[in-house]
Amino acid sequence: PMEKCLMRIGLLSDTHDRVSAIDALLKEMLAREVSFVLHAGDFCSPFSLRPFQDHVVAMAGVFGRNDGDREGIRSFAEKGMGQELFESPHSIKFGDHKVLIVHDIGDVTERSVLAHAFVIHGHTHMQEMKTRNETLIVNPGEACGWLYGAPSGAIIDLDTKHVEFIKLEAAEWTK
């Protein structure tokens, strides 16, 4: 059912121009019935969005600290279907689920964090999941794999709060 697909959201951050890794992560997410992706920033260049357009994946994201040409990135995103970019932090709703997307979680107050059911962030390049009161906080890690050697992401089921972390093997994304 479509409702089930809409509740399985792909999570990416820190793609840093590594198109082959972004492409492979999106293929993996699509194979796992993800229909929408949240991106917590640091695309770096407009061409980092090409895999989203190639796979026709809807995406909402925020800018990170390494997104210099924001207008170029935003205009590239507008060429795709269902791709929207916002300043960080940005609050979005999926049904009754309120989600905060922020590049660096240090940029938001505790009150802002606790006002959401979910907080998706990046910046540290490390996969992490923790809970504060009822709020689930997830860092999908680095989609680029530059620092830790393996491109990573996550899938979250907003209804069950189940998080699956993804780490790609070299054979899955190197060309």
HELIX and SHEET records of a PDB file:
HELIX    1   1 MET A    2  MET A    7  1                                   6    
HELIX    2   2 VAL A   19  ALA A   31  1                                  13    
HELIX    3   3 PRO A   46  LEU A   49  5                                   4    
HELIX    4   4 ARG A   50  ASP A   54  1                                   5    
HELIX    5   5 ARG A   70  LYS A   79  1                                  10    
HELIX    6   6 ILE A  105  ASP A  107  5                                   3    
HELIX    7   7 GLU A  110  LEU A  114  1                                   5    
HELIX    8   8 ALA A  170  TRP A  173  1                                   4    
SHEET    1   A 6 GLN A  83  PHE A  86  0                                        
SHEET    2   A 6 ALA A  58  VAL A  62  1                                        
SHEET    3   A 6 PHE A  36  HIS A  39  1                                        
SHEET    4   A 6 ARG A   8  LEU A  12  1                                        
SHEET    5   A 6 SER A 152  ASP A 157 -1                                        
SHEET    6   A 6 HIS A 162  LYS A 167 -1                                        
SHEET    1   B 5 HIS A  90  PHE A  94  0                                        
SHEET    2   B 5 HIS A  97  VAL A 102 -1                                        
SHEET    3   B 5 PHE A 118  HIS A 121  1                                        
SHEET    4   B 5 THR A 135  PRO A 140  1                                        
SHEET    5   B 5 GLN A 127  ARG A 132 -1                                        
END                                                                             
